[in-house]
């Protein structure tokens, strides 16, 4: 049991280090040696968990969606809103999440690494929530869940990239608030709009109330 726990901790340390290095240098310029130095583990320990740089990058990509974990909400549109704000906040504090996001948009990522996987995973998860919102009568009848979700994922991706370039993401909350101010009237039934919270500081309220664990 102690050996298993040590292996889990080592794997996590490697992923955290790899996320930081991928975020700082991109896929092409990142080397295994750089990850080893950052993680302070042996080459054997790294290759035990990740046999190649490609497999390490894929593992970092696969860690992205759990960062969207938030407490369930009775209103499923509010839960979707909360996910965007919480991911935006966690981007500021997690090098692993930042590395995953950079890999997802890094055009130099090789074909052996499926950098589209996080986008598909986000789309699947958010579409499930959007369909729950529909079943609860939260959506306008014209809303097509998958199309709306893919627009949201694409918009979030672009907004966080712009925010990173301009302010190192410190204004991402404000930018997400603007995004939702434009999107919600075309998604939600009018009676729901006054009760939806998409303020720039929404993440702090969600995380203060109850910090959702990251799997």
Secondary structure, 3 states (H helix, E strand, C coil): CHHHHHHHHHHHHHHHHHHHHHHHHHHHHCCHHHHHHHHCCCHHHHHHHCCCHHHHHHHHHHCCHHHHCCCCCCCHHHHHHHHHHHHHHHHHHCHHHHHHHHHHHCCCCCCCCCCCHHHHHHHHHHHHHHHHHHHCCCECCCCCHHHHHHHHHHHHHHHHHHHHHHHCCCCHHHHHHHHHHHHHHHCECHHHHCCCCCCCCHHHHHHHHCCCCCC
